[in-house]
Amino acid sequence: MFYLGMSHFYNSRSLCWWYEALPESIPSAPGTLPHFMEEPDDAYIIKSNPIVLRCKAMPAMQIFFKCNGEWVHQNEHVSEESMDETTGLKVREVFINVTRQQVEDFHGPEDYWCQCVAWSHLGTSKSRKASVRIAYLRKNFEQDPQGKEVPIEGMIVLHCRPPEGVPAAEVEWLKNEEPIDSNLDENIDTRADHNLIIRQARLSDSGNYTCMAANIVAKRRSMSATVVVYVDGNWEVWSEWSVCSPECEHLRVRECVAPPPRNGGKYCEGLSQESENCTEGLCIQGGLKKPLHEIKSRNIENASDIALYSGLGAAVIAVAVLVVGVTLYRRSQSEYGVDVIDSSALTGGNSLLLNSSMQPDLTVSRTYSGPICLQDPMDKELMTESSLFNPLSDIKVKVQSSFMVSLGVTERAEYHGKAHSGTFPHGNNRGFGTIHARNKATYIQNLSSISTKSELKTTAIFGHLGGRLVIPNTGVSLLIPHGAIPEESSWEIYLAISQRESSLQPDGTDVLLGPEVSCGPLDVSVSTPFALTIPHCAELNSEHWNIHLKKRTQQGKWEEVMSVEEETTSCYCLLDPYACHILLNSFGTYALIGEPISDCAVRQLKVAVFGCMSCNSLDYNLRVYCMDNTPCAFQEVVSDEKLQGGQLLEEPKLLHFKGNTFSLQISVLDIPPFLWRIKPFTACQEVPFSRVWCSNQQPLHCAFSLERYTPATTQLSCKICVRQVKGHEQILQIQTSILENERETITFFAHDDSNFPAQMGPKAFKIPYSIRQRICATFDTPSAKGKDWQMLAQKNSINRNLSYFATQSSPSAVILDLWEARHQHDGDLDSLACALEEIGRTHSKISDITETEIEEPDFNYSRQNGL
């Protein structure tokens, strides 16, 4: 009766109570207990792919899985039944799927596990427990190998601790990109805790060593460690004394060749030749009949005179060179506005800020070649104390602006400013790509100024006046508006970029377009939206990309906040060509995800070439990086290269990489013959499309090993070609010296924000507070002609999702906050003045201003108009 009724239970919709009622054994008809022919194995979930667990038993009437002590529903089983030809017993095989979500949702004292329970006539049997874990491999090595210089026959120990991972990563060592097999060389041991040990260093052991860590998820490369095995010179024995010369001296010599110094080894200490009197001071020379020691004293005096005149000549030459250098410097500086220039330069050539009808009073000893940050007239004292400007003596600028007059600021303001030491190009294009300028050094910053801190985080305390927080050289910033923090309150606010491999795993061909950015504290909320700026690497086109903003929950999961193109009142996203400015009311961790809609979607990559700072052997390595075109991605590469003595060899180029599944090719061209050579079959490397497209913020790195024929070759000239098959191509021309003292420093463009990562109060904003108040009072007020905050938004290229601003107490204030976030580097007040004058709110004469145009704002306007 029991077995006849089992089919009824299996056909029922719910088997939960049936599973609970199943006995551990069924003593009935004679037979044997089920024997497992196949038991479930431990498994790892890779990304979002489910895994399959299987069981096979004989004889078995039924097999069910139990996971974490609970029965798996029958509908989730796939069962196959057969007959063993030898014994005639029934064989049953069962499969189930386990998903990533199931494992993540399980919170127990041990790993997620499953086992099989099989039934026969005699009773039940249980299989082994199989654990299911989510596989991963962290991005950063816990310890990278460090380069070192070792004397010949010394011991070399390179330490490597691979990134944390599940399953644990296996380690392999590379020398000059070739795998090391310790079984073929008894002098090398790679088995001791992942470390590489060379018992007795040989000259051939010099090279670049890399630790490779890999598991079933990914492969990771450590930073390369340069090992130099050097040989110090030992003198050979002295030669025999030479015959006595007419000057009554003989000499002997020796050479530093036993052995000669190699690979930077020390040269022999001491003299290579010796001389002495061969007649014990009794030698008489010439007709003067003077002793030798007197002749020597006369020679010494002559030598002193020669040295004196030589020194005077060198001084004259040095002064001449100095004069020429100063002249050239003054000429080069005058091209960029160090000398007195026309007053229109103060407004970028725009007459809106300097009314043509008024003659400005300009007393300028030196002027700004970039945009001026106007300060509030009531805060003149702050101008001289602002950390935004470096000291520059005797600067006075008096400006009577029609824009300021029209807003009711009638007093003449005198600014005693401090000019910034660097200059920035005009315009809104704040790209980080190729620089087109006659004098590249004016617009670019030395490699040495980039931070090498391991933690990309900045913190500051802000109050009611608000301020700005910046992570230097990354393009990531946070703007806290005036009034966002309650009065009498102070908050410690932080801004950080995650350097770990992002926990956000995009689906399919989706791309992580920028860094994972966190801001806090999480337990507070602002009364006015703050502006978070995150750089991105997408070439903007709504027909090719669908861009989403995602936020990480406190449970570690990611949820979508909004699509950039959708209408919502919870937050606002404004995409510029190289950055996304987001208005938010709550702190947290955010990231931008790009969903390619077509094969024409372009991911912008920055291509950079680095080489060693010094080269003590015949080998020379070129390292080519393809990274996202964001400042923070470049910052990471520069920091890694600085740690291993890397030198930027050419200005980085921008590559447009399409989502069309075609691979990337990197090759070295035009290597000078008879001077340099490259290993066969290594001049061109090809990278699969998926590795480039789904790199998840990890820079792509290819290395090329070159060898010179002779140590006399000190110059390297070649081309690096980086191209996508059937796509965009970039050529980088390399012209460098491998000798450090002869190498020209290549610099790159970066915003000079490293000196002021935090700015508090009025000096953090480009628009003076009094002017900002009058703009808000003017444009928040409804107008019969439709000239209100909506027109202000449209004139500032804010054309969509205007309903978000309508829900704010002061729409104009939020629009100006967004303007501040977009113009943090250029402070382009000209564009704002243009927008105001186009709307018709500004006039050239004070008499044109009426009281109705500056009356108090009506904050209920949005509700009256149904927005």
C-alpha positions in Angstrom: 0.0 0.0 0.0 2.8 2.4 0.8 4.6 2.2 -2.6 1.3 2.2 -4.5 0.5 5.5 -2.8 3.8 7.2 -3.5 2.7 8.3 -7.0 -0.1 10.2 -5.5 2.3 12.1 -3.3 4.7 12.9 -6.2 1.8 14.3 -8.2 0.7 16.7 -5.5 1.6 20.4 -5.8 3.5 20.6 -2.5 5.8 17.9 -1.2 7.0 19.8 1.9 5.0 17.7 4.4 5.8 14.6 2.4 9.6 15.2 2.7 9.3 15.8 6.4 7.3 12.6 6.8 9.8 10.4 4.9 11.4 8.0 7.4 15.2 7.7 7.6 14.8 4.0 6.6 12.1 1.8 5.3 12.4 -1.8 6.5 10.3 -3.8 4.0 11.0 -6.2 1.2 14.4 -7.9 1.1 17.1 -6.3 -1.0 20.1 -4.1 -0.7 20.7 -0.5 0.4 21.3 2.0 -2.4 24.9 2.2 -3.5 26.1 5.6 -4.8 27.8 5.2 -8.2 28.3 9.0 -8.3 28.2 11.4 -5.5 27.9 15.2 -5.7 31.2 17.0 -5.9 32.2 20.3 -4.4 31.5 23.1 -6.8 32.2 26.8 -7.4 29.9 29.3 -8.9 31.7 31.5 -11.5 30.1 35.0 -11.9 26.4 34.4 -12.4 26.4 30.9 -13.9 24.6 28.2 -12.0 26.3 24.9 -11.2 24.9 21.4 -11.6 25.0 18.8 -8.8 24.4 15.2 -9.7 23.8 11.9 -7.9 23.7 8.3 -9.3 22.7 5.3 -7.2 21.7 1.6 -7.6 19.3 0.2 -6.7 17.2 3.3 -6.1 13.5 3.9 -6.3 13.9 7.6 -5.6 16.7 10.1 -5.1 16.2 13.6 -3.6 18.6 16.4 -2.7 18.7 18.0 0.7 20.5 21.4 0.9 21.4 23.0 4.2 19.1 20.5 6.0 16.0 21.3 3.9 14.5 19.2 1.1 14.8 20.5 -2.4 11.4 20.7 -4.2 10.6 17.9 -6.6 10.1 20.3 -9.5 13.7 21.4 -9.2 15.0 17.8 -9.8 15.8 16.3 -13.2 15.7 12.5 -13.0 16.8 9.8 -15.4 16.2 6.0 -14.9 17.9 3.0 -16.4 18.6 -0.7 -15.8 22.0 -2.2 -15.0 22.6 -4.9 -17.6 24.7 -7.0 -15.3 22.6 -7.1 -12.2 19.2 -6.1 -13.5 18.9 -3.5 -10.7 17.3 -0.1 -11.2 19.8 2.7 -11.6 18.6 6.3 -11.0 20.5 9.6 -11.7 19.3 13.0 -10.5 20.4 16.6 -11.2 19.7 19.9 -9.6 20.9 23.5 -10.3 22.2 25.8 -7.6 22.3 29.5 -8.4 24.4 32.4 -7.2 21.4 34.0 -5.6 20.7 30.9 -3.5 24.2 30.8 -2.2 24.2 34.5 -1.4 20.9 34.3 0.4 22.1 31.5 2.7 23.5 32.7 6.0 24.7 29.8 8.1 27.7 28.8 10.2 29.2 26.8 7.3 29.3 26.8 3.6 26.2 26.2 1.5 26.0 22.3 1.1 23.9 19.7 -0.5 23.7 15.9 -0.3 21.6 13.1 -1.9 19.3 10.7 -0.1 18.4 7.5 -2.1 15.6 5.0 -1.3 15.4 1.3 -2.0 13.2 -1.6 -0.7 15.6 -2.0 2.2 16.0 1.6 3.3 17.9 4.8 2.6 21.5 5.8 2.0 23.0 9.3 2.2 25.8 10.6 -0.1 28.7 12.9 1.0 28.0 16.6 1.5 29.1 18.7 -1.4 29.9 22.4 -0.6 29.0 25.1 -3.1 30.9 28.4 -2.9 31.1 31.6 -5.0 34.4 31.7 -6.8 36.3 35.0 -6.9 39.8 36.4 -7.1 40.7 39.8 -5.6 42.4 42.4 -7.8 45.4 43.3 -5.7 48.2 41.1 -4.6 48.7 41.0 -0.8 52.5 41.3 -1.5 54.1 42.2 -4.8 57.7 41.1 -5.6 60.2 43.9 -5.2 63.1 44.5 -7.5 66.6 44.2 -6.2 70.3 44.3 -7.1 72.3 41.2 -6.1 76.0 40.5 -6.4 76.9 37.5 -8.5 76.6 34.2 -6.6 74.4 35.9 -4.0 71.0 34.5 -3.1 67.8 36.1 -4.7 64.5 35.8 -2.8 61.4 37.3 -4.4 58.3 37.3 -2.2 54.8 36.9 -3.6 51.5 36.7 -1.8 48.7 36.2 -4.3 45.3 38.0 -4.0 42.7 36.4 -1.8 40.5 34.1 -3.8 38.2 31.1 -3.7 39.5 28.6 -4.7 43.0 29.6 -3.6 45.0 30.9 -6.5 47.9 29.0 -8.0 51.1 30.9 -8.6 53.4 30.8 -11.6 56.5 32.9 -12.1 57.5 34.6 -15.3 60.9 35.9 -16.3 60.8 38.4 -19.2 57.3 37.2 -19.9 58.5 33.5 -20.2 57.3 30.9 -17.7 60.0 29.6 -15.2 60.2 25.8 -14.8 62.1 25.0 -11.6 62.3 21.3 -12.7 64.7 22.3 -15.5 67.0 24.4 -13.3 68.1 23.0 -9.9 69.3 26.5 -9.0 65.7 27.8 -8.9 63.1 26.9 -6.3 59.5 28.1 -6.7 57.8 25.8 -4.2 58.3 27.7 -0.9 55.1 29.7 0.0 54.8 31.0 -3.6 58.3 32.7 -3.3 61.0 32.5 -6.0 64.4 31.5 -4.7 67.6 31.6 -6.8 70.3 30.0 -4.7 73.3 31.4 -6.5 72.7 34.4 -8.8 74.2 34.2 -12.3 74.4 37.1 -14.8 71.8 35.3 -16.9 69.3 35.6 -13.9 69.0 39.4 -14.5 65.6 40.3 -15.9 62.0 41.3 -15.1 60.1 38.8 -12.8 56.4 38.7 -12.6 54.2 36.7 -10.2 51.1 35.2 -11.9 48.1 34.2 -9.8 45.2 32.3 -11.3 42.1 30.3 -10.3 39.0 29.2 -12.2 37.7 32.8 -12.2 40.6 35.0 -13.5 44.3 35.6 -13.7 46.1 38.4 -12.0 49.6 39.8 -12.7 51.7 41.3 -10.0 53.9 44.4 -10.6 57.1 43.4 -12.4 60.3 43.2 -10.3 63.6 44.0 -12.0 66.5 41.9 -10.8 70.0 43.0 -11.6 72.9 40.6 -11.0 76.0 42.8 -10.9 79.7 42.1 -10.8 82.1 44.4 -9.0 85.6 44.9 -10.6 88.8 43.5 -9.0 92.1 45.0 -10.0 94.5 42.9 -12.0 98.2 42.8 -10.9 100.4 45.8 -11.6 102.5 45.8 -14.7 106.2 46.1 -14.6 107.8 49.5 -14.2 108.5 51.3 -17.4 111.9 52.6 -18.4 113.1 55.8 -16.9 111.8 58.8 -19.0 113.7 62.0 -19.8 111.8 63.6 -16.9 113.4 61.0 -14.6 110.1 59.2 -14.0 108.9 55.7 -14.7 105.3 54.4 -14.3 103.3 51.2 -14.1 99.6 50.5 -14.9 96.8 48.1 -14.1 93.3 47.6 -15.5 90.0 46.8 -13.8 89.4 43.6 -15.7 89.8 40.8 -13.2 86.8 40.8 -13.6 85.5 44.0 -15.2 82.4 45.5 -13.6 79.2 44.5 -15.2 75.5 45.4 -14.8 76.2 48.4 -12.7 78.8 46.8 -10.5 81.3 49.1 -8.7 84.4 50.2 -10.6 87.7 49.3 -8.9 88.7 51.8 -6.3 92.1 53.4 -6.5 94.4 54.6 -9.3 94.9 52.8 -12.6 98.5 54.0 -12.9 101.3 55.1 -10.6 104.6 57.1 -11.3 107.6 57.8 -9.2 111.1 59.2 -9.5 113.5 56.7 -10.9 116.8 58.4 -9.7 115.8 59.1 -6.1 115.6 62.9 -6.7 119.1 63.3 -8.1 118.1 63.8 -11.7 119.4 67.1 -13.4 117.4 68.3 -16.4 118.4 70.7 -19.3 120.9 73.6 -19.3 119.3 75.2 -16.2 120.9 72.5 -14.1 118.0 72.6 -11.6 117.0 69.8 -9.3 113.9 67.9 -10.2 111.9 69.0 -7.2 112.3 72.7 -8.3 111.2 71.9 -11.8 108.1 70.2 -10.4 107.2 73.2 -8.3 107.4 75.4 -11.4 105.0 73.0 -13.3 102.6 73.2 -10.4 102.5 77.0 -10.6 101.8 76.8 -14.3 99.0 74.3 -13.7 97.4 76.6 -11.1 97.4 79.5 -13.6 95.8 77.3 -16.2 93.1 76.2 -13.8 92.4 79.9 -12.8 91.9 81.0 -16.4 89.8 78.0 -17.2 87.5 78.8 -14.2 87.1 82.4 -15.4 86.2 81.2 -18.9 83.7 78.7 -17.6 82.0 81.5 -15.5 81.7 83.8 -18.5 80.1 81.0 -20.5 77.7 80.1 -17.7 76.5 83.8 -17.4 75.9 83.9 -21.2 73.9 80.7 -21.0 71.9 82.1 -18.1 71.0 85.3 -20.0 69.9 83.3 -23.1 67.8 81.0 -20.9 66.0 83.9 -19.1 65.3 85.5 -22.4 63.8 82.3 -23.9 61.8 81.8 -20.7 60.3 85.2 -20.8 59.4 84.8 -24.5 57.7 81.4 -23.8 55.8 82.8 -20.8 54.5 85.8 -22.7 52.7 83.4 -25.1 50.4 82.4 -22.3 49.7 85.7 -20.6 52.4 86.3 -18.0 53.0 89.8 -19.5 50.3 92.5 -19.4 47.5 91.6 -21.7 44.2 93.1 -23.0 41.5 93.3 -20.4 39.3 91.1 -22.4 41.4 88.1 -21.3 39.9 88.5 -17.9 36.6 87.3 -19.4 37.9 84.9 -22.0 37.2 87.5 -24.8 33.6 88.0 -23.6 32.4 91.6 -23.0 29.5 90.6 -20.7 31.5 90.7 -17.5 33.4 93.9 -18.5 30.8 96.3 -19.9 32.1 98.0 -23.0 30.4 101.2 -21.9 32.5 101.4 -18.8 36.2 101.8 -18.7 37.5 99.3 -16.1 40.2 100.4 -13.7 42.9 97.8 -14.2 46.1 97.9 -12.3 47.9 94.8 -13.3 51.5 93.8 -12.9 50.7 90.2 -14.0 47.4 88.9 -15.2 45.5 85.6 -15.3 45.7 83.6 -18.5 42.8 81.4 -17.4 39.3 82.1 -16.0 39.1 84.2 -12.8 37.3 82.9 -9.8 35.1 85.9 -8.7 34.7 86.3 -5.0 31.8 87.7 -3.0 32.3 91.5 -2.4 31.4 90.9 1.3 34.2 88.3 1.6 37.1 90.3 0.2 39.3 89.2 3.1 38.9 85.6 2.1 40.4 86.2 -1.3 43.9 86.9 0.1 43.7 83.8 2.3 42.3 81.4 -0.3 44.3 78.3 -0.8 43.0 78.3 -4.4 45.8 80.7 -5.4 49.5 80.6 -4.9 51.2 83.9 -3.9 52.1 86.3 -6.7 53.1 89.7 -5.6 51.4 93.1 -6.4 48.3 92.0 -8.2 45.3 94.3 -8.1 42.2 93.8 -10.3 39.3 96.2 -10.2 36.3 95.1 -12.2 33.0 96.9 -12.8 30.8 94.1 -14.3 27.5 94.8 -16.0 26.4 91.4 -15.0 27.0 92.2 -11.3 25.5 95.6 -11.6 22.3 94.2 -13.1 21.9 92.0 -10.1 22.1 94.9 -7.7 25.7 94.6 -6.7 26.6 98.3 -7.3 29.6 98.7 -5.1 33.0 98.7 -6.8 34.9 95.7 -5.5 38.7 95.7 -5.4 40.3 92.2 -5.3 43.7 91.6 -4.0 44.1 88.2 -5.5 46.8 85.5 -5.6 47.3 84.0 -9.0 47.6 80.3 -9.5 51.0 79.0 -10.5 49.5 76.9 -13.3 47.3 77.8 -16.2 44.4 75.9 -17.7 43.0 76.0 -21.3 39.8 77.9 -21.9 36.5 76.3 -22.8 34.2 73.5 -21.4 36.1 70.6 -22.9 37.8 69.2 -19.9 38.9 66.0 -21.7 41.8 63.9 -20.5 42.9 62.9 -24.0 45.3 64.3 -26.5 46.5 67.9 -25.9 46.8 70.2 -29.0 49.0 73.0 -27.9 52.2 74.7 -29.1 53.8 74.5 -25.8 52.8 71.2 -24.2 54.6 71.9 -21.0 52.3 74.8 -20.2 49.2 72.6 -20.1 50.6 69.5 -18.5 51.9 68.3 -15.2 54.9 66.3 -14.3 54.5 62.6 -13.6 56.1 63.0 -10.2 53.2 65.1 -8.9 50.7 62.2 -9.0 49.9 60.7 -5.6 51.1 57.2 -4.8 48.9 56.7 -1.8 47.4 53.3 -1.6 44.1 54.6 -0.2 42.2 56.9 -2.5 40.1 58.7 0.1 39.7 62.2 1.4 37.8 63.5 4.5 36.9 67.0 5.8 34.6 68.6 8.3 31.8 70.8 6.7 29.2 73.1 8.3 26.2 75.1 7.2 28.2 77.1 4.6 29.0 73.9 2.6 32.0 73.3 0.5 33.7 71.0 -2.0 35.6 67.7 -1.5 38.0 66.4 -4.2 40.1 63.2 -4.6 43.1 64.7 -6.4 43.9 63.6 -10.0 40.9 61.3 -10.3 38.1 63.5 -11.6 35.9 62.5 -8.6 34.4 65.3 -6.5 31.6 66.1 -4.1 29.8 69.5 -3.8 28.0 70.3 -0.6 25.7 73.3 -1.2 25.2 76.2 1.2 22.4 75.2 3.6 22.5 71.5 2.9 23.9 70.9 6.5 21.7 72.3 9.4 23.0 75.4 11.2 25.0 74.9 14.3 26.0 71.4 12.9 29.3 70.0 11.6 29.6 66.8 9.7 32.7 64.8 8.9 32.2 63.9 5.3 34.3 61.4 3.3 34.8 60.6 -0.4 36.5 57.4 -1.5 37.2 55.4 -4.6 37.2 51.6 -4.2 40.6 50.1 -5.2 39.4 46.5 -4.8 37.9 44.7 -7.7 34.3 45.9 -7.9 31.7 43.7 -6.3 29.4 44.9 -9.1 29.4 42.3 -11.8 27.8 43.6 -15.0 25.6 41.2 -17.0 26.5 40.2 -20.5 28.2 43.0 -22.4 27.3 45.6 -19.9 30.3 47.8 -18.9 31.4 49.5 -15.7 32.1 52.9 -17.1 33.8 54.5 -14.1 35.1 54.0 -10.6 33.0 52.7 -7.7 32.6 55.8 -5.5 31.6 56.0 -1.9 30.5 59.1 0.1 29.2 59.4 3.7 28.4 59.3 6.5 25.5 57.1 5.7 23.4 57.9 8.8 22.6 61.5 7.8 20.5 63.2 5.2 20.9 66.6 3.6 18.1 69.2 3.2 19.4 70.3 -0.3 20.7 67.8 -2.9 24.5 67.5 -3.1 26.4 67.0 -6.4 28.6 63.9 -6.9 30.8 63.9 -10.0 32.0 60.6 -11.4 34.2 60.3 -14.5 33.2 57.9 -17.3 34.7 56.4 -20.4 31.7 56.2 -22.7 31.5 58.2 -26.0 28.0 59.6 -25.4 25.3 58.7 -27.9 21.8 57.8 -26.8 21.4 55.6 -29.9 24.4 53.4 -28.8 24.4 53.5 -24.9 21.8 53.1 -22.2 23.5 54.3 -19.0 22.3 53.4 -15.5 23.1 54.6 -12.0 23.4 51.9 -9.4 23.7 52.0 -5.6 25.1 49.3 -3.2 22.8 48.4 -0.4 23.9 47.8 3.2 23.6 44.1 2.5 26.2 44.4 -0.3 23.8 44.0 -3.2 23.5 46.4 -6.0 20.2 48.0 -7.0 19.3 50.3 -9.9 18.7 54.0 -8.9 17.7 55.2 -12.3 18.4 55.2 -16.0 20.1 58.4 -17.1 17.4 59.1 -19.7 14.4 58.4 -17.6 12.2 61.0 -15.8 12.3 60.8 -12.0 12.1 63.2 -9.0 14.4 61.1 -6.7 17.7 62.2 -8.3 19.1 63.8 -11.4 22.0 62.8 -13.7 23.6 65.1 -16.2 26.1 63.6 -18.6 29.0 65.6 -19.9 31.5 64.2 -22.4 33.9 62.9 -19.7 31.9 63.0 -16.4 28.5 62.4 -14.9 27.2 64.9 -12.4 24.6 63.4 -10.0 22.3 65.3 -7.7 21.5 63.1 -4.7 19.9 63.4 -1.2 21.5 60.4 0.4 25.1 59.2 0.8 26.2 55.8 -0.2 28.2 53.8 -2.8 27.4 54.5 -6.5 28.6 53.3 -9.9 27.8 53.9 -13.6 26.9 51.0 -15.8 26.7 51.2 -19.6 24.4 48.9 -21.6 25.5 48.9 -25.2 22.5 49.1 -27.5 24.4 48.6 -30.7 27.8 47.5 -32.0 28.6 51.2 -32.5 28.8 51.8 -28.8 32.3 53.2 -28.1 34.3 52.8 -24.9 37.1 55.4 -24.8 40.5 54.0 -23.9 43.7 55.9 -23.0 46.9 54.3 -24.5 50.1 55.0 -22.6 53.7 53.6 -23.0 56.1 53.3 -20.1 59.7 52.2 -19.9 62.3 51.7 -17.2 63.8 54.8 -15.5 67.3 53.2 -15.9 68.7 50.3 -17.8 71.9 48.6 -16.6 71.8 45.7 -19.0 71.3 45.1 -22.7 67.5 44.4 -22.2 64.9 47.2 -22.3 61.2 46.7 -21.6 58.3 48.7 -23.1 55.0 48.4 -21.2 51.9 49.4 -23.1 48.7 50.1 -21.1 45.1 50.4 -22.4 42.9 51.8 -19.7 39.6 53.5 -19.4 39.8 57.2 -20.3 39.2 58.4 -16.8 41.7 60.2 -14.6 41.4 57.7 -11.8 42.3 54.8 -14.1 45.4 56.7 -15.3 46.2 57.6 -11.7 46.3 53.9 -10.8 48.7 53.0 -13.7 51.0 55.9 -12.9 51.1 55.0 -9.2 52.0 51.4 -10.1 54.7 52.5 -12.6 56.3 54.9 -10.1 56.7 52.0 -7.7 58.8 50.1 -10.3 60.6 53.2 -11.6 58.5 53.6 -14.7 58.9 56.5 -17.1 56.1 57.8 -19.4 57.7 57.8 -22.9 55.1 59.6 -24.9 52.0 61.6 -24.5 49.0 59.2 -24.0 46.6 58.9 -26.9 42.8 58.2 -27.1 41.5 55.1 -28.7 37.8 54.6 -29.6 37.1 50.9 -28.9 33.8 49.7 -30.4 31.6 47.0 -29.0 31.7 45.0 -32.3 33.5 41.9 -30.9 36.7 42.6 -32.8 40.0 42.1 -30.9 42.7 44.6 -30.1 46.2 44.4 -31.6 49.3 46.0 -30.1 52.6 45.9 -32.1 56.1 47.5 -32.1 57.2 48.9 -35.5 60.2 50.5 -37.1 62.8 49.1 -34.7 66.3 50.4 -35.8 68.1 47.5 -37.4 71.6 46.6 -36.3 71.0 48.6 -33.1 68.0 46.9 -31.5 66.2 43.6 -31.9 63.0 42.1 -30.4 62.4 38.5 -29.6 60.9 36.6 -32.6 57.1 36.3 -32.7 56.7 38.9 -29.9 56.5 42.1 -32.0 52.7 41.9 -32.2 50.3 40.9 -29.4 46.5 40.4 -29.8 44.0 40.7 -27.0 40.5 39.2 -27.3 37.6 41.5 -27.4 36.0 40.2 -24.2 39.1 40.9 -22.2 39.2 44.5 -23.3 35.5 45.2 -23.2 34.8 43.5 -19.8 38.0 44.5 -18.0 35.9 45.8 -15.0 38.2 48.9 -14.5 41.4 46.8 -14.6 44.0 48.3 -17.0 45.2 46.1 -19.8 48.9 45.6 -19.9 51.2 44.3 -22.6 55.0 44.1 -22.3 57.6 44.0 -25.1 61.2 43.0 -24.5 63.9 44.7 -26.6 67.6 44.0 -26.7 70.4 46.3 -27.9 73.4 44.8 -29.7 75.9 46.8 -27.8 76.1 48.9 -24.6 77.1 51.9 -26.8 73.5 52.2 -28.0 71.7 54.7 -25.8 68.9 56.0 -28.0 65.7 54.1 -28.8 63.4 55.1 -31.6 60.3 53.1 -32.6 56.5 53.2 -33.1 53.8 51.6 -31.0 50.7 50.8 -33.0 47.5 50.1 -31.1 44.4 49.3 -33.2 41.1 47.5 -33.1 40.6 45.1 -35.9 38.4 46.9 -38.4 38.3 49.9 -36.1 40.3 52.9 -34.7 44.1 53.0 -34.7 46.6 55.1 -32.8 50.4 55.4 -33.4 52.7 56.5 -30.5 56.1 57.7 -31.6 58.8 56.7 -29.1 62.0 58.7 -29.1 63.9 58.3 -25.8 67.3 57.8 -24.2 67.7 54.8 -22.0 70.2 56.7 -19.9 68.3 58.5 -17.1 70.5 61.7 -17.2 69.8 62.1 -20.9 66.1 61.3 -21.0 63.6 64.0 -21.7 60.8 64.0 -19.2 57.4 63.5 -20.9 54.6 65.1 -19.0 50.8 64.8 -19.2 47.7 66.9 -18.6 46.0 66.8 -15.3 43.8 69.2 -13.3 45.9 70.8 -10.6 43.6 69.9 -7.7 46.1 68.1 -5.5 46.9 71.2 -3.4 43.3 71.7 -2.2 41.4 68.5 -1.8 38.9 70.2 0.6 37.5 73.7 0.4 35.1 75.0 3.0 32.7 77.9 2.9 32.5 80.7 0.2 35.9 80.0 -1.4 34.7 76.6 -2.6 32.2 78.2 -5.0 32.8 80.1 -8.2 29.6 82.3 -7.9 29.7 84.8 -5.0 26.9 84.1 -2.5 25.3 87.5 -2.7 25.1 87.2 -6.5 23.7 83.7 -6.2 21.0 84.9 -3.9 19.9 87.6 -6.4 19.9 85.1 -9.3 17.6 82.7 -7.3 15.3 85.5 -6.2 15.0 86.7 -9.8 14.5 83.3 -11.6 12.4 81.5 -8.9 9.8 84.2 -9.4 7.1 83.4 -12.0 7.1 85.6 -15.2 4.3 86.3 -17.6 6.8 86.0 -20.5 8.0 82.5 -19.3 11.4 83.8 -18.4 11.9 81.8 -15.2 14.1 79.0 -13.8 13.1 76.7 -16.7 14.6 79.1 -19.1 17.7 79.3 -16.9 18.0 75.5 -17.0 17.6 75.3 -20.8 20.2 78.0 -21.4 22.6 75.9 -19.3 22.0 72.8 -21.5 19.6 71.2 -18.9 16.8 70.1 -21.2 15.3 67.0 -19.7 13.7 65.8 -16.5 12.8 69.4 -15.4 10.2 67.9 -13.1 13.0 67.1 -10.7 13.8 70.8 -10.2 10.1 71.7 -9.9 10.0 69.7 -6.7 12.8 71.7 -5.1 12.1 74.6 -2.8 14.4 76.8 -5.0 14.9 75.3 -8.5 17.4 78.0 -9.5 19.6 77.2 -6.5 19.8 73.5 -7.5 20.5 74.5 -11.1 23.4 76.7 -9.9 24.7 73.9 -7.8 24.8 71.7 -10.9 26.6 74.6 -12.7 29.2 74.7 -9.9 29.8 70.9 -10.2 30.3 71.2 -14.0 32.6 74.1 -13.9 34.8 73.3 -10.9 38.0 73.5 -13.0 37.3 76.4 -15.3 34.9 78.6 -13.3 33.5 79.8 -16.6 31.3 82.7 -15.4 31.2 84.0 -19.0 28.9 81.2 -20.0 26.6 81.9 -17.1 26.5 85.6 -17.9 25.7 84.8 -21.6 22.8 82.6 -20.5 21.4 85.4 -18.3 21.7 88.0 -20.9 20.1 85.8 -23.5 17.1 85.3 -21.2 16.9 89.1 -20.9 17.3 89.3 -17.1 20.5 91.3 -17.3 20.9 94.8 -18.8 23.8 97.1 -19.5 22.6 100.0 -17.4 21.5 100.3 -13.8 18.4 102.3 -14.8 17.0 99.2 -16.6 16.6 97.3 -13.4 13.1 97.6 -11.9 12.0 96.6 -8.5 9.7 93.9 -9.9 12.7 92.1 -11.3 14.4 91.6 -8.0 11.4 91.0 -5.7 11.4 88.2 -3.2 11.1 84.7 -4.8 7.9 82.7 -4.7 8.8 79.2 -3.7 5.2 78.0 -4.2 5.5 78.6 -8.0 6.1 74.9 -8.8 2.9 73.8 -7.0 0.8 76.6 -8.5 1.8 75.5 -12.0 1.1 71.9 -11.4 4.8 70.7 -11.8 
